[in-house]
């Protein structure tokens, strides 16, 4: 059975990374819809707030929370996206068992990673982080090997119906940069040095592009434990929790102060 114990450093990372969970709306759902149609706002704080909300998907009342620390130019992150992410989405996010948060962690050796993250956050400012996330991974080879990746980011934004002028300005002026710096600072502070890296249920970590079955084992175990604890709490007011486990890294990308591959 795959069980991965978090180091104390990783445990310290959890509250830093979960600040964005507080952006759920009063109905208990992440606010991932657009507040302003297709026009990206000009105010940096508004961009940050909307992009921060938009990268959360799933019901905030889900029994399990899952954080992905990722880099759009990372080959192992694309492997996870291609082979595993959609299955987690359909099996757990769409069914209300998992709420999911994406955190950026660019490898300094990936020269287009930072602008790709900007592309996703500018799209997130109009509620389209996840559609842009999908396009960036699906077409990674296209923009990652280009001398002009912005051309592709703007093309993807056009496909998503985002206003071209405001989106272009968001990219050119690096308006999501404070959110990206916050992500980078939070992750590097505790020594995570590769992507993809996952924190599941605030207590279990997985490193690398692990297959779906490994995630399934961890998530199903946590859902079962927390459902049992919830039932017990409803009957006698007691609490329950899951057990951590030992570390088993899978293929991942690493290097420098960020991620790699």
QUIVEN-V880071 format. One line per field, one symbol per residue. psi: psi as a letter, one per 40 degrees, with the letter a starting at -180 (. if undefined). A space follows every 10 residues. Layout:
psi->???
This chain:
psi->hhhhhiiddd dddddddede deeiideeih geiiefbehh idhddddddd ddddehiihe eiehihhhhi hdehdddddd dddddddddd ddddeedhhh hhhighheeg dedddddddd ddddefefdd ddddddddfd ddddeiegdd ddddddddde fhhddddddd ddefdedddd ddddddddde eheiiihihh feehihhigi iddddddddd dddddddddd dddddeeiii iihiaihgia hihihaebaa .
